[in-house]
Amino acid sequence: MSEGENNLEPGGVSRFESMEEPGFIEETSESLDESFPYLGRRESNQIYEENPLKGLEQPTASSSSLLNRDEEKKKTIPFSDTSIDDVTPLSKPESPQGSVSSEMVETEDYVQVIFPSEDKVSPQASEESEEELDSEEDNFTINLEAKDLQEFPVDLLRVQYVKYLYLDKNQIKTFQGADPGDLLGLEILSLQENGLPSIPLEIQLLHNLRILNASYNQISYIPKELLQLGNMRQLFLNSNCIEDLPSSGLENLENLETLSLGKNKLTHIPESLSSLKNLQILNLEYNQLSIFSKSLCFLPKLISLNLTGNMIGSLPKEVRELKNLEQLLMDHNKLTFLSVEIFQLPKIKELQLADNKLEAISPKIENFRELRLLNLDKNLLTNIPKKISHCVMLECLSLSDNNIEQLPRKIHRLKNLRLLHVNRNKIIKMAEEISHLSNIDSLEFSGNQITHVPIEIKNCRKITRVELNYNNIMYFPVGLCALPSLDYLSFNGNYISEIPMDISFSKQLLHLELNRNKLPIFSEHLCSLTNLEYLDLGRNQIRTIPPCISAMVSLHVLILAGNKFAIFPKELCALKNLQILDISENQLQKITSEISKLKGIQKLNLSSNQFIHFPLEVCQLPTLEELNISQTSGKKLTRIPEDLCNMTQLKTLDISNNAIKEIPRNIGELSSLVSLLAYNNQISTLPPSFLSLKVLQHLDIRGNSLTALPSAIYSLLSLKEINFDDNPLLRPPMEICRGKQLHTITQYLQRADERDEKILEKIFNIVANNISEINFEFLQQKLNMTSSESSSSARNTTTPLLHERIYQAFVKWKADQNMLLTATALRDKLVRGLNMIGAYDIMDKITALNLYTSAIKL
């Protein structure tokens, strides 16, 4: 690439021009983010930042950093984001079907087409020019995002010259009142998430507008007023309700370079679109297009075309006219074949065709000499043409979820190939030719029928990641142990029964998965992996742990679920840096007290073991944030000790599928608790301290014996997800709780409290008006009520004074009991007392009152 080319942005914009137009580079590079899942970019509409020049300040990807993002991901295990469920001993999920995984990135030449390479934007020519840009941004930018604005900020524009205006997440529907002179300076306008039913017609006043983002609204059409903005270079209208494009007037947008209309309701593309002769990037993803319109083929400067998520069944012959096209994204369509004309596109660098119905690829693919990335996941392919070996620039090839039985013999000619994913096919043998891929970095062949890995794989000296899950491999491939850069290795779901001594040489290994194999022991050879951070040996037949495990000083995650442990291995307690331990689904009956040596443990899974009692030793882990002791299988716990509340850092507690009758009374001391899972137990009440869990967000207590919820549950302001299903609830009734809406439940409880208070007051009056003095003295004894007056004084009072005295005594009794008992509980206690003294006539009156009030719906 020439020096002159290096100084040009897409469409021949010079470096200096792009600096004068902050946001253009950022817009161009990120307008199709959702189409680049492997790049780790932001969503396509998140293109504006508070600083409109940030796009110039950030270094961008290049070929030298290919797969670096993935390497960082592998080497930094996100413990804080990993729940107990995340580390359960299941196979590691593959990359999402139909999209290239996060390792896939473009090469340097390709990057320069979409956005400037690193050497063009960092530093900004000089420190002086950077300061000038910062000063310009400060002077001409206004960010009023989420300020609850109802009207366009006309007053602000009158006193300040504005070029970049961000009004996202407001309720602005019009520019009414704005002086046309105040709007002339606007170059960037963002109106995302304003609930706009249409683009304000005053948009025509913004003659100098170059970037408009009105995504995430309810816009149903593009008005002719917008088509009068001849300086417009980037237009973003994603996630609206647009059904048609204008049949005329588009030719006025003669400078438009980026048009993003993803996630609308377009069913066809008019011929008028071909009038956008300077268009470089076109995003039409997730619309309702069934035809690849010929008008798309006559956009001479088009570089990137995104048609992901439509219903297109074929490509027109005219597609050959897209001579400058470098990126074609057509994942999730209905393509059954590729017309040969597509292979006449000389500049294609990225071709995404995942999740279609392709049965074959033409040998003419050899014409794609510039192709860097090819994604054919989730099609109906049975083979790959031999001529693919002519795509010598290819770096990323993904063929997962097809019916391929073997790869082309000449695949070794793809000397630049760094990523090869062939998961879930019908491959029986891994060809030795793969060992000649000297630059391969990531190799995935999971879900096939491979029985062995050729020893020659040791020649792939640059490989860092290998996944061979769910094959028929019986012997650990020793060739992998000679790879000096390998740091991620996954062999879940095979038949490996022995770990070779050669593994000891893989000192650089960080991540190792051997879940669901046939390992009878924890091999001492594994203890030599002193840099290993993640080890999954779940679903094997291991019974003991060797003492030398203490040498694994870097181990952060250890999964031993589904093995044969009858005793908790005290050797594990030497792992001082261990943060996550999953030893679920074993036969453990107790925990050693030495577990307290795990000073850094954050997540512990003890579910489905054979504990007779809750293991109190766990309560000596003050750093623990997640504890799972649910018992889907195994013996059921009947009690949770109050010592549990010593773990003040606990955020997630799972005590589900036991036979627990009550939650500890001091549960409120778990001040950090965010998630409480207690479903399928025998819990009948929630203790008062439960209402002290002020950061609780998730509560699942279905399948218990609750009859009432605490009225003050509304005070748990952080609570977002609730589930009270399958409880015999009366207050509130189950139909109120079924919607799982806390607001509805609290409204019911508040109305119920008001009703119960009024009923209790009426009952006080009924008793006071009808009880004799002698019976009231007996009732006071039964209810442990304190008498406010002496008996002698009481006998001298008249009937009205007796009623008043009794009523006041009830009020005082209620006040004394109010912190302990609800109005309903007080009523029930009073009725029991009346029953004990034989006041049946009063009981009848109270029963009649209850019958009447129960018939009134809240």
C-alpha positions in Angstrom: 0.0 0.0 0.0 1.4 3.4 -1.0 2.2 6.2 1.3 -0.5 8.2 -0.3 -3.1 5.6 0.5 -2.0 5.4 4.1 -2.9 9.1 4.5 -6.4 8.6 3.2 -9.6 7.8 5.0 -12.3 5.8 3.2 -13.4 7.7 0.1 -10.2 9.6 -0.1 -10.6 11.8 2.9 -7.3 13.1 4.1 -6.1 12.7 7.7 -6.5 16.4 8.2 -10.0 16.5 6.8 -11.0 13.7 9.1 -9.6 15.6 12.1 -11.7 18.5 11.2 -14.8 16.3 11.3 -14.7 14.7 14.7 -17.0 11.7 14.8 -16.7 10.7 11.2 -14.0 8.1 11.8 -15.7 6.8 14.8 -19.0 6.7 12.9 -17.5 4.9 10.0 -15.6 2.3 12.0 -18.5 1.5 14.3 -21.6 1.9 12.1 -21.8 -1.9 11.7 -20.6 -3.1 15.1 -23.3 -5.7 15.5 -22.0 -7.3 12.3 -18.5 -7.8 13.8 -19.1 -10.0 16.9 -15.5 -11.1 16.7 -14.1 -7.6 17.0 -15.5 -6.9 20.4 -16.7 -3.4 19.3 -19.7 -1.5 20.7 -23.2 -1.8 19.3 -23.8 -0.2 16.0 -25.8 2.7 17.4 -23.5 3.5 20.2 -21.4 5.8 18.1 -21.5 9.1 19.9 -19.6 9.8 23.1 -19.5 12.8 25.3 -16.2 13.7 23.7 -16.8 13.7 19.9 -13.1 13.3 19.3 -12.6 10.1 21.3 -12.7 8.1 18.1 -9.4 9.8 17.1 -7.8 9.2 20.4 -8.2 5.5 20.5 -5.8 3.2 18.8 -7.5 0.7 16.5 -7.0 -2.9 15.6 -4.3 -4.0 13.2 -3.0 -7.2 11.9 -0.2 -7.1 14.5 -2.8 -7.4 17.2 -4.8 -10.2 15.5 -6.3 -12.4 18.2 -4.8 -10.3 21.0 -8.2 -9.5 22.4 -8.9 -13.2 22.7 -5.5 -13.8 24.3 -6.3 -11.3 27.0 -9.7 -12.9 27.5 -8.0 -16.3 28.0 -5.4 -15.1 30.3 -7.7 -13.0 32.5 -10.4 -15.3 34.0 -13.4 -13.1 35.0 -14.0 -14.6 38.4 -16.1 -11.6 39.6 -18.5 -12.3 36.7 -18.6 -16.1 37.1 -21.5 -17.5 39.1 -21.4 -21.0 40.7 -23.5 -22.1 37.7 -20.8 -20.8 35.4 -18.2 -23.2 36.7 -20.4 -26.3 36.9 -18.7 -29.1 35.1 -20.4 -29.0 31.8 -18.6 -28.7 28.5 -17.4 -25.3 27.6 -19.9 -23.7 25.2 -18.8 -23.2 21.7 -18.8 -19.9 19.9 -22.4 -18.8 19.1 -23.7 -20.6 16.1 -23.9 -18.6 13.0 -21.2 -16.1 13.9 -17.5 -16.2 13.9 -16.2 -16.3 17.5 -14.4 -13.4 19.1 -11.0 -14.5 17.9 -11.8 -13.4 14.4 -10.4 -10.0 13.4 -9.4 -8.4 10.3 -6.0 -7.7 8.8 -4.1 -4.4 8.6 -5.1 -3.7 5.0 -8.7 -4.5 5.7 -8.7 -2.3 8.8 -7.6 0.6 6.8 -10.6 0.4 4.6 -13.1 0.6 7.5 -11.2 2.9 9.9 -7.7 4.4 10.1 -4.9 2.2 11.3 -3.1 2.9 14.5 -0.3 4.8 13.1 -2.7 7.4 11.5 -4.5 8.4 14.7 -2.0 7.9 17.6 -0.6 10.4 18.3 -2.7 13.1 16.7 0.0 14.4 14.4 1.5 16.4 17.4 0.7 17.4 20.9 -0.2 20.8 19.7 -2.9 19.5 17.3 -4.3 17.3 20.0 -4.7 20.4 22.3 -6.4 22.3 19.5 -8.9 19.4 19.1 -9.6 19.2 22.8 -10.1 23.0 22.9 -12.5 22.8 19.9 -14.4 19.9 21.5 -14.8 21.9 24.7 -16.0 25.0 22.9 -18.5 23.5 20.4 -19.9 20.4 22.1 -23.1 20.1 24.2 -24.1 16.8 25.7 -27.6 16.8 27.2 -28.2 13.1 27.3 -31.0 11.9 29.6 -31.9 15.3 31.0 -35.7 14.7 30.7 -36.0 17.5 28.1 -39.3 17.9 26.4 -38.3 20.7 24.1 -35.4 21.5 21.9 -32.8 23.6 23.9 -33.2 26.8 21.9 -32.1 29.1 24.7 -28.8 27.3 24.9 -28.1 27.6 21.2 -28.7 31.4 21.4 -25.8 31.9 23.8 -23.3 29.4 22.6 -22.1 28.4 19.1 -22.7 24.6 18.9 -21.3 22.1 16.3 -21.9 18.8 18.2 -25.2 18.4 20.0 -26.2 15.2 21.8 -29.8 14.9 22.9 -30.2 11.2 23.4 -32.7 9.7 25.9 -35.0 12.7 26.1 -38.5 13.4 24.9 -37.8 16.0 22.2 -40.3 15.8 19.3 -39.7 19.0 17.4 -37.2 21.9 16.9 -40.0 24.4 17.3 -38.9 27.8 18.4 -35.3 27.4 17.2 -33.8 30.3 15.2 -32.6 29.1 11.9 -29.4 31.1 12.4 -28.7 29.2 15.6 -28.9 25.9 13.8 -26.6 26.6 11.0 -23.5 25.6 12.8 -24.7 22.1 13.8 -22.6 19.4 12.2 -23.4 16.4 14.5 -26.9 15.8 16.0 -27.8 12.8 18.0 -31.5 12.2 18.9 -31.4 8.5 19.9 -34.2 7.2 22.2 -36.5 10.3 22.1 -39.7 8.4 21.1 -39.8 10.3 17.9 -42.7 9.3 15.7 -41.0 11.1 12.8 -38.0 13.3 12.0 -38.8 16.9 12.8 -39.5 18.8 9.6 -37.3 21.6 10.8 -34.4 19.3 10.1 -34.2 21.1 6.7 -32.8 24.2 8.5 -29.6 22.3 9.4 -27.8 23.0 6.2 -24.3 22.1 7.5 -25.4 18.9 9.2 -23.0 16.0 8.4 -23.9 13.3 10.9 -27.4 12.5 12.1 -28.3 9.7 14.5 -32.0 9.2 15.2 -31.8 5.5 16.0 -34.0 3.8 18.6 -37.2 5.8 17.9 -40.5 5.1 16.3 -39.8 6.8 13.0 -41.9 5.3 10.2 -40.6 7.2 7.1 -37.8 9.4 5.8 -39.2 12.9 5.1 -38.3 14.8 2.0 -37.0 17.6 4.2 -34.1 15.3 5.3 -33.2 14.7 1.7 -32.4 18.4 1.2 -29.3 18.2 3.4 -26.7 17.9 0.7 -23.8 18.0 3.2 -24.9 14.8 5.1 -22.2 12.3 5.2 -23.5 9.8 7.8 -27.1 8.9 8.6 -28.1 6.5 11.3 -31.8 5.4 11.6 -31.4 1.9 13.2 -34.1 0.3 15.3 -37.1 2.3 14.0 -40.2 1.4 12.1 -39.3 2.4 8.6 -41.1 0.3 6.0 -40.1 2.1 2.8 -37.3 4.3 1.4 -38.1 7.4 -0.7 -38.6 6.6 -4.4 -37.1 9.9 -5.3 -34.9 12.6 -3.7 -32.1 10.4 -2.5 -29.9 11.7 -5.2 -29.7 15.0 -3.2 -27.7 13.2 -0.6 -24.7 13.3 -2.9 -22.1 13.3 -0.2 -23.6 10.5 1.9 -21.0 7.9 2.8 -22.6 5.9 5.6 -26.3 4.9 5.7 -27.4 2.6 8.6 -31.0 1.3 8.5 -30.6 -1.8 10.6 -33.6 -3.3 12.5 -36.4 -1.6 10.6 -39.3 -3.1 8.6 -38.0 -2.6 5.1 -39.4 -5.2 2.6 -37.8 -3.9 -0.6 -35.1 -1.5 -1.8 -36.1 1.1 -4.4 -34.0 1.8 -7.5 -33.4 5.3 -6.3 -30.9 4.0 -3.8 -28.4 3.5 -6.6 -28.2 7.3 -6.9 -26.0 7.5 -3.7 -22.8 7.4 -5.7 -20.5 8.2 -2.8 -22.0 5.6 -0.4 -19.3 3.5 1.2 -21.1 1.7 4.1 -24.7 0.4 4.0 -26.3 -1.4 6.9 -29.6 -3.1 6.2 -29.4 -5.8 8.8 -32.5 -7.4 10.4 -35.1 -6.0 8.1 -37.6 -8.1 6.1 -35.9 -8.2 2.7 -36.5 -11.3 0.6 -34.7 -10.1 -2.5 -31.1 -8.8 -3.0 -32.1 -5.6 -4.9 -30.2 -4.9 -8.1 -30.0 -1.3 -7.1 -27.5 -2.3 -4.4 -25.2 -3.5 -7.1 -24.8 -0.1 -8.7 -23.2 1.7 -5.7 -19.7 2.2 -7.2 -17.9 3.2 -4.0 -19.6 0.7 -1.7 -17.0 -0.9 0.7 -19.2 -2.6 3.3 -22.7 -4.1 2.8 -24.6 -5.6 5.8 -27.7 -7.7 5.0 -27.5 -9.9 8.1 -30.8 -11.3 9.4 -33.0 -11.0 6.3 -34.8 -13.6 4.1 -32.7 -13.3 0.9 -32.6 -16.5 -1.1 -30.1 -15.7 -3.9 -27.8 -13.1 -5.3 -28.3 -11.3 -8.6 -25.8 -11.6 -11.4 -25.3 -7.8 -11.2 -23.5 -8.3 -7.9 -20.4 -8.5 -10.0 -20.6 -4.7 -10.4 -19.6 -4.1 -6.8 -15.9 -3.9 -7.7 -14.9 -2.0 -4.5 -16.8 -4.2 -2.0 -14.6 -5.5 0.7 -17.1 -6.7 3.3 -20.3 -8.6 2.7 -22.3 -9.7 5.7 -25.2 -12.1 5.0 -25.5 -14.3 8.1 -29.0 -15.5 8.9 -30.5 -15.5 5.5 -31.9 -18.2 3.2 -29.2 -18.5 0.6 -29.2 -22.0 -1.0 -26.4 -21.2 -3.5 -23.9 -18.5 -4.4 -24.1 -17.2 -8.0 -20.7 -17.4 -9.7 -20.8 -13.7 -10.3 -20.0 -13.0 -6.6 -16.6 -14.6 -7.2 -15.8 -11.7 -9.6 -15.4 -9.3 -6.7 -11.6 -8.8 -6.6 -11.4 -6.8 -3.3 -13.5 -9.0 -1.0 -11.8 -9.3 2.3 -14.6 -10.5 4.6 -17.4 -12.8 3.7 -20.0 -13.7 6.4 -22.5 -16.4 5.3 -23.3 -18.2 8.5 -26.8 -19.7 9.1 -27.9 -20.1 5.6 -28.8 -23.2 3.5 -25.7 -23.4 1.3 -24.9 -26.9 0.1 -21.8 -26.2 -1.9 -19.2 -23.5 -2.6 -18.0 -23.0 -6.1 -14.3 -23.7 -6.9 -14.2 -20.2 -8.2 -13.6 -19.1 -4.7 -10.0 -19.2 -5.8 -10.6 -15.7 -7.2 -10.8 -14.3 -3.7 -7.1 -13.6 -3.5 -7.6 -10.8 -0.9 -10.0 -12.7 1.3 -9.1 -12.5 5.0 -12.2 -13.8 6.8 -14.7 -16.5 5.7 -17.5 -17.6 7.9 -19.6 -20.5 6.6 -20.9 -21.8 10.0 -24.3 -23.5 10.2 -24.9 -24.4 6.6 -25.4 -27.7 4.8 -21.9 -28.1 3.3 -20.5 -31.6 2.9 -17.1 -30.5 1.5 -14.9 -27.4 0.9 -13.5 -26.9 -2.6 -9.8 -27.6 -3.1 -9.3 -24.3 -4.7 -9.8 -22.6 -1.4 -6.0 -23.1 -1.1 -5.6 -20.2 -3.5 -7.1 -17.8 -1.0 -3.6 -17.3 0.3 -4.4 -14.2 2.4 -7.1 -16.0 4.4 -6.6 -15.6 8.2 -9.9 -16.8 9.7 -11.9 -19.8 8.4 -15.0 -20.9 10.3 -16.8 -24.0 9.1 -18.7 -25.1 12.2 -22.1 -26.8 12.2 -22.0 -28.4 8.7 -21.7 -31.9 7.4 -18.0 -31.8 6.4 -16.2 -35.1 6.5 -12.7 -33.9 5.6 -10.8 -30.7 4.8 -9.0 -30.1 1.5 -5.6 -31.7 1.4 -3.9 -28.5 0.2 -5.2 -26.5 3.2 -1.6 -26.3 4.3 -1.1 -23.7 1.6 -3.1 -21.2 3.6 0.1 -19.9 5.2 -1.6 -16.9 6.8 -4.4 -18.9 8.4 -4.6 -18.1 12.1 -8.0 -19.3 13.1 -9.6 -22.6 11.9 -12.9 -23.6 13.5 -14.6 -26.9 12.3 -16.7 -27.7 15.3 -19.7 -30.1 15.0 -19.1 -31.7 11.7 -18.4 -35.3 10.7 -14.6 -35.3 10.6 -13.1 -38.6 11.5 -9.4 -37.8 11.1 -7.5 -34.6 11.7 -5.4 -34.3 8.5 -1.6 -34.1 9.0 -1.6 -31.2 6.6 -2.9 -29.0 9.4 0.6 -29.3 11.0 2.0 -27.2 8.2 -0.2 -24.2 9.1 2.8 -22.4 10.7 0.8 -19.3 11.7 -2.2 -21.0 13.2 -3.2 -19.6 16.5 -6.7 -21.1 17.3 -7.8 -24.6 16.4 -11.2 -25.9 17.2 -12.5 -29.4 16.1 -15.1 -30.1 18.9 -18.1 -32.3 18.2 -16.6 -34.5 15.6 -15.5 -38.2 15.5 -11.7 -37.7 15.8 -9.9 -40.5 17.5 -6.4 -39.1 17.6 -4.3 -36.0 17.0 -1.3 -36.4 14.8 2.1 -36.0 16.5 3.0 -33.5 13.8 0.8 -30.9 15.4 3.9 -30.0 17.4 5.0 -28.1 14.3 2.3 -25.5 14.8 4.6 -23.5 17.1 2.4 -20.4 17.3 -0.8 -22.1 18.4 -2.2 -20.8 21.6 -5.7 -22.4 21.8 -7.0 -25.9 21.0 -10.5 -27.2 21.5 -11.2 -30.9 20.8 -14.3 -31.4 23.0 -16.7 -34.3 22.4 -14.7 -36.5 20.1 -13.5 -40.1 20.5 -10.0 -39.4 21.6 -8.6 -42.1 24.0 -5.0 -41.0 24.5 -3.8 -37.5 25.5 -2.1 -36.1 22.3 1.5 -35.7 23.4 2.3 -33.5 20.4 0.4 -30.7 22.0 2.7 -30.8 25.0 5.5 -29.6 22.7 3.7 -26.4 21.7 5.6 -23.5 23.5 2.7 -21.0 23.2 -0.3 -23.2 24.0 -2.1 -21.7 26.9 -5.7 -22.9 26.4 -6.6 -26.6 26.0 -10.0 -28.2 26.2 -10.7 -32.0 25.9 -14.1 -32.3 27.5 -16.2 -35.3 26.6 -13.5 -37.8 25.4 -12.2 -41.1 26.7 -8.8 -40.1 28.1 -7.8 -42.2 31.0 -4.2 -41.2 31.6 -2.3 -37.9 31.7 1.2 -38.3 30.1 4.4 -37.1 31.8 4.9 -34.8 28.8 2.2 -32.5 30.1 4.8 -31.4 32.6 6.6 -29.5 29.9 3.5 -27.3 29.2 4.5 -24.8 31.8 2.9 -21.9 29.9 -0.6 -23.6 30.1 -3.2 -21.3 31.8 -6.5 -23.1 31.1 -7.1 -26.9 30.9 -10.4 -28.7 30.6 -10.7 -32.5 30.9 -14.4 -32.7 32.0 -16.3 -36.0 31.2 -13.3 -38.3 30.5 -12.2 -41.5 32.2 -9.5 -40.3 34.6 -9.3 -42.5 37.7 -6.8 -40.2 39.5 -5.7 -36.7 39.8 -2.3 -37.1 38.0 0.8 -35.8 39.8 2.0 -34.6 36.4 -0.7 -31.9 36.5 0.9 -30.5 39.6 3.9 -29.4 37.5 1.6 -26.8 35.8 2.6 -24.0 38.1 1.1 -21.3 35.9 -2.3 -23.0 35.4 -5.2 -20.8 36.5 -8.2 -22.8 35.4 -8.5 -26.6 35.8 -11.7 -28.6 35.1 -11.6 -32.3 36.0 -15.3 -32.7 36.6 -17.2 -35.9 35.7 -14.3 -38.3 36.0 -13.6 -41.0 38.6 -11.2 -39.2 40.9 -11.2 -40.1 44.6 -8.1 -38.4 46.1 -5.9 -35.4 45.5 -2.1 -35.7 45.6 -0.2 -33.5 48.2 1.9 -32.0 45.4 -1.2 -30.0 44.3 0.3 -27.3 46.6 2.7 -26.5 43.8 -0.1 -25.2 41.6 0.3 -21.7 43.1 -1.5 -19.9 40.3 -4.7 -22.0 40.4 -7.8 -19.8 40.7 -10.5 -22.1 39.4 -10.8 -25.8 40.2 -13.8 -27.9 39.1 -14.0 -31.4 40.6 -17.8 -31.9 40.4 -19.2 -35.4 39.6 -16.3 -37.5 40.8 -16.0 -40.1 43.6 -14.9 -38.0 46.6 -16.3 -39.4 49.9 -14.1 -37.1 52.1 -13.3 -33.5 51.4 -9.6 -33.5 50.3 -7.7 -31.5 52.8 -4.9 -31.2 50.2 -7.1 -28.6 48.5 -6.7 -26.3 51.5 -3.1 -25.7 50.4 -4.3 -23.7 47.4 -4.0 -20.3 48.9 -4.9 -18.5 45.7 -7.9 -20.5 44.9 -11.0 -18.4 44.2 -13.6 -20.8 42.8 -14.1 -24.4 43.9 -16.8 -26.7 42.6 -16.9 -30.0 44.3 -20.6 -30.7 43.8 -22.2 -34.0 43.0 -19.8 -36.1 45.1 -20.4 -38.2 48.2 -19.1 -35.7 50.8 -20.6 -35.9 54.3 -18.5 -33.3 56.1 -15.9 -30.6 55.5 -12.5 -30.4 57.1 -11.8 -27.5 59.4 -8.7 -26.8 57.4 -10.9 -25.3 54.7 -10.5 -22.0 56.6 -7.0 -21.9 55.1 -8.6 -20.9 51.7 -8.1 -17.2 52.4 -9.1 -16.0 49.0 -12.0 -18.3 48.2 -15.0 -16.4 46.7 -17.3 -19.1 45.2 -17.9 -22.5 46.6 -20.3 -25.2 45.2 -21.1 -28.0 47.6 -24.5 -29.0 46.0 -25.7 -32.5 45.7 -23.5 -34.2 48.3 -24.4 -36.3 51.3 -24.3 -33.8 54.2 -26.3 -34.9 57.2 -26.0 -31.4 58.7 -25.0 -28.1 57.3 -21.2 -28.0 57.3 -20.4 -25.3 59.9 -16.8 -25.2 58.8 -18.0 -23.2 55.7 -19.0 -20.4 58.0 -15.3 -19.7 58.7 -14.8 -18.4 55.1 -15.2 -14.6 55.5 -14.2 -13.9 51.9 -16.9 -16.2 50.4 -19.3 -14.4 48.0 -21.2 -17.3 46.5 -22.3 -20.5 48.3 -24.4 -23.3 46.7 -25.5 -26.0 48.9 -28.7 -27.0 47.1 -29.4 -30.8 47.1 -31.1 -31.8 43.8 -29.7 -35.3 44.7 -28.3 -36.5 47.9 -29.5 -36.0 51.5 -31.7 -33.1 52.4 -30.7 -30.5 55.0 -33.4 -29.6 57.5 -31.7 -26.6 59.1 -29.5 -23.6 58.3 -27.4 -22.4 61.3 -27.3 -18.8 62.4 -23.5 -19.0 62.0 -24.1 -18.7 58.3 -24.4 -14.9 58.9 -20.7 -14.7 59.8 -20.1 -14.6 56.0 -20.8 -10.9 55.6 -19.4 -10.8 52.1 -21.9 -13.4 50.8 -23.7 -12.1 47.7 -25.4 -15.3 46.5 -26.8 -18.1 48.6 -28.5 -21.2 47.1 -30.1 -23.5 49.7 -32.7 -24.9 47.3 -34.0 -28.4 47.1 -33.6 -29.2 50.7 -36.1 -29.8 53.6 -35.4 -26.5 55.4 -38.3 -25.4 57.6 -37.1 -21.9 58.5 -34.6 -19.2 57.4 -32.2 -18.2 60.1 -33.6 -15.4 62.3 -30.5 -13.3 61.8 -30.5 -13.6 58.0 -30.6 -9.8 57.9 -27.0 -9.7 59.0 -26.0 -10.8 55.4 -25.8 -7.2 54.4 -24.2 -7.9 51.0 -26.7 -10.6 49.9 -27.9 -9.9 46.4 -29.4 -13.3 45.4 -31.3 -15.8 47.6 -32.4 -19.1 46.1 -34.5 -21.1 48.6 -37.0 -22.9 46.3 -38.3 -26.4 47.0 -38.1 -26.4 50.8 -40.6 -26.3 53.7 -40.2 -22.7 54.7 -43.4 -21.3 56.3 -42.5 -17.8 57.3 -39.9 -15.1 56.5 -38.2 -13.8 59.7 -38.5 -10.0 60.5 -34.8 -9.5 59.9 -35.4 -10.6 56.3 -36.5 -7.0 55.6 -33.0 -5.8 56.4 -31.6 -7.3 53.2 -31.5 -3.9 51.5 -29.4 -4.9 48.5 -31.3 -8.1 47.7 -32.2 -8.2 44.0 -33.2 -11.8 43.3 -35.5 -13.9 45.5 -36.7 -17.3 44.5 -38.7 -19.0 47.2 -41.2 -21.1 45.2 -42.3 -24.5 46.2 -42.4 -23.8 50.0 -45.1 -23.5 52.7 -45.5 -19.7 52.9 -49.0 -18.5 53.7 -48.2 -14.8 54.1 -45.6 -12.3 53.0 -44.4 -9.5 55.2 -46.2 -6.3 54.6 -43.0 -4.2 54.6 -41.5 -6.2 51.7 -41.9 -3.0 49.8 -38.9 -1.6 51.8 -36.6 -3.9 49.8 -36.1 -1.3 47.1 -33.4 -3.2 45.2 -35.6 -6.3 44.7 -36.0 -6.9 41.0 -36.8 -10.6 40.4 -39.2 -12.6 42.7 -40.8 -16.0 42.5 -43.4 -17.2 45.1 -45.0 -19.8 42.9 -46.3 -23.1 44.4 -46.8 -21.7 47.9 -50.2 -21.9 49.8 -50.3 -18.1 49.9 -53.3 -16.4 51.3 -51.8 -13.0 51.9 -51.5 -12.0 49.1 -53.4 -14.8 47.3 -51.4 -16.7 44.7 -53.1 -15.0 41.7 -51.5 -11.7 42.9 -48.1 -13.3 43.1 -48.2 -15.2 39.9 -47.3 -12.1 37.8 -44.0 -11.8 39.8 -44.5 -8.0 40.0 -43.3 -6.7 43.3 -45.3 -3.4 42.8 -48.6 -5.4 42.5 -47.8 -7.5 45.6 -46.9 -4.5 47.8 -50.0 -2.6 46.7 -52.1 -5.5 47.7 -50.3 -5.9 51.1 -50.7 -2.2 51.8 -54.4 -2.3 51.1 -54.7 -5.5 53.1 -52.9 -3.8 56.1 -55.3 -0.9 56.0 -58.2 -3.2 55.9 -56.9 -5.4 58.7 -56.3 -2.4 60.9 -59.9 -1.3 60.5 -61.2 -4.8 61.2 -59.1 -5.0 64.3 -60.4 -1.7 65.5 -64.0 -2.8 64.9 -63.3 -6.0 66.9 -61.9 -4.0 69.8 -65.2 -2.0 69.8 -67.3 -5.2 69.6 -65.5 -6.7 72.6 -65.5 -3.5 74.6 -69.2 -3.0 74.1 -70.2 -6.6 74.9 -67.8 -8.1 77.4 -68.5 -8.1 81.1 -66.0 -6.8 83.6 -65.2 -10.2 85.1 -64.7 -11.8 81.6 -62.4 -8.9 80.6 -60.3 -9.6 83.7 -60.0 -13.3 82.6 -59.2 -12.2 79.0 -56.4 -9.9 80.3 -54.8 -12.9 82.0 -55.1 -15.0 78.8 -53.6 -12.3 76.7 -51.0 -11.2 79.3 -52.4 -7.7 79.1 -51.3 -5.1 81.8 -54.2 -3.4 83.7 -54.0 0.4 83.7 -56.4 0.8 86.6 -57.0 -1.1 89.9 -59.9 -3.5 90.2 -61.6 -1.5 92.9 -61.6 1.6 90.7 -62.9 -0.4 87.8 -65.9 -1.8 89.8 -67.0 1.8 90.6 -67.1 2.9 86.9 -70.3 3.1 84.9 -70.9 1.1 81.7 -69.6 3.8 79.3 -66.5 4.2 81.4 -66.0 0.5 81.3 -66.2 0.4 77.5 -63.7 3.2 77.3 -61.3 1.6 79.7 -61.4 -1.7 77.8 -60.9 -0.1 74.5 -57.9 1.9 75.7 -56.5 -1.4 77.2 -56.7 -3.0 73.8 -55.0 0.0 72.1 -52.1 -0.3 74.6 -51.9 -4.0 74.1 -51.7 -3.5 70.4 -49.0 -0.9 70.8 -47.0 -3.3 73.0 -47.3 -6.1 70.4 -47.1 -4.2 67.2 -43.4 -4.8 66.6 -43.9 -8.5 67.0 -47.3 -9.3 65.5 -49.3 -8.0 62.6 -52.9 -6.9 62.8 -54.1 -10.2 61.5 -52.0 -12.1 64.1 -53.3 -9.9 66.9 -56.9 -10.6 65.8 -56.3 -14.3 65.8 -54.7 -14.1 69.3 -57.7 -12.1 70.6 -60.1 -14.6 69.1 -58.3 -17.5 70.8 -58.5 -15.7 74.1 -62.2 -15.1 73.8 -62.7 -18.7 72.9 -60.8 -19.8 76.1 -63.0 -17.7 78.4 -66.2 -18.9 76.7 -67.3 -15.5 75.2 -69.3 -17.3 72.4 -71.8 -14.5 71.9 -68.9 -12.1 71.1 -67.3 -14.7 68.9 -70.5 -14.9 66.8 -70.4 -11.2 66.2 -66.7 -11.3 65.2 -67.4 -14.3 62.9 -70.1 -12.3 61.2 -67.8 -9.4 60.8 -65.1 -11.6 59.2 -67.6 -13.1 56.8 -68.7 -9.7 55.7 -65.1 -8.3 55.2 -63.8 -11.5 53.5 -66.4 -11.0 50.8 -64.9 -7.6 49.9 -62.2 -7.8 47.3 -59.1 -5.7 47.7 
